[in-house]
Amino acid sequence: MNIIILYFVLQGKGGVTVNNNSQILKGILEGCILSIISKEETYGYELLTKLKERGFEDIVEGTLYPLLLRLEKNQLIIAEKRKSSAGVNRKYYKLSEMGSIELEGFIEYWNKLHVNVNKIIGGMDNE
Amino acid sequence: MSNSKLRDEYKEAYTSIVMYLSSSGMQGSFMDEVSEDVKDLLISAQDDGIDVKSIIGNSIEEFCKEIIKSKDINSRTMLKISQSIKWALIISSMMSLIYYLFDMKFTLNIIFMFIVDFLFCRFIFSIGLRKVIIKNKGNVKKIIMVLLLYILFVIPGAILNFILITNFVVEINSLYTSMVLVAILLLSYITGKAFRNRKVRLD
């Protein structure tokens, strides 16, 4: 899984259609999650709030939580349990070494992808 | 897994999620982990006065399904079904062998009934239970009521079993039956192994 978006495109096997953009969103979200976690250690609820603040208003934990489980399972993030102020065990996430490499790959691919997509969309507008 | 700090719709959502996930065949340790995470999430939302729906989404069932999907529990459910069928076949095979050894009359409906009832109790019931939990949004009293109705629902099933087993008797050779069942088991083992190998290669 070097490039997250490509991974999801391939995972679909039949390819991603316009109507099936939730998989693309999940791929992009994974990259965003890695990026947020790389800046500072965070936990599920805080991460959800940060994503909502940054424009992902419609995102819910039903989308986010399975992604966190996947990232943890794939050892891209490391979870450490500590007691929260409410006395509940809370998982604090930080980026692993593999996660850093993954994030670099994502940023590189994203930069290339959005330039290319803009070129095409811009090109279509000009036609 | 106390939810004493959660109130109203947060508590309701938590109970529904935990009950739904526990009836989905999730492993105990993972279940505890998810319960803790969900509890922390809902307590945080409750403290901030954030609506449950904007955290969990519009459907608790969808939320749970996403978690189940992330752990590939559906394929584990298929594995459980196939293991249950195997167990039902093994026991049926042993049963028919015992009938042969003791030279007792053996009928096809005995095996059929055994396998169907075994799978019914193990799966249909738990799937129905999950639907009930979601429909009643974690209301334990209502769920207990529905469970009692479920038990009443089992009674006609038992009567049907009785009618079939006493009236529609097709006598079969117990030794051949045992051999056929063992052959089916072997075939399913070989195909299962081939499928697993293919899956590993694809992964």
Chai-1 contact restraints between the chains, C-beta under 6 A:
chainA,res_idxA,chainB,res_idxB,connection_type,confidence,min_distance_angstrom,max_distance_angstrom,comment,restraint_id
A,G44,B,L41,contact,1.0,0.0,6.0,A-B,restraint_1
A,Y45,B,L41,contact,1.0,0.0,6.0,A-B,restraint_2
A,Y45,B,S44,contact,1.0,0.0,6.0,A-B,restraint_3
A,V60,B,G57,contact,1.0,0.0,6.0,A-B,restraint_4
A,E61,B,L41,contact,1.0,0.0,6.0,A-B,restraint_5
A,E61,B,I55,contact,1.0,0.0,6.0,A-B,restraint_6
A,E61,B,I56,contact,1.0,0.0,6.0,A-B,restraint_7
A,G62,B,G57,contact,1.0,0.0,6.0,A-B,restraint_8
A,G62,B,E62,contact,1.0,0.0,6.0,A-B,restraint_9
A,G62,B,F63,contact,1.0,0.0,6.0,A-B,restraint_10
A,G62,B,E66,contact,1.0,0.0,6.0,A-B,restraint_11
A,P66,B,E66,contact,1.0,0.0,6.0,A-B,restraint_12
A,P66,B,I67,contact,1.0,0.0,6.0,A-B,restraint_13
A,P66,B,S70,contact,1.0,0.0,6.0,A-B,restraint_14
A,L69,B,S70,contact,1.0,0.0,6.0,A-B,restraint_15
A,R70,B,S70,contact,1.0,0.0,6.0,A-B,restraint_16
A,S84,B,D40,contact,1.0,0.0,6.0,A-B,restraint_17
A,A86,B,I43,contact,1.0,0.0,6.0,A-B,restraint_18
A,V88,B,K39,contact,1.0,0.0,6.0,A-B,restraint_19
A,V88,B,D40,contact,1.0,0.0,6.0,A-B,restraint_20
A,V88,B,I43,contact,1.0,0.0,6.0,A-B,restraint_21
A,N89,B,E36,contact,1.0,0.0,6.0,A-B,restraint_22
A,R90,B,D40,contact,1.0,0.0,6.0,A-B,restraint_23
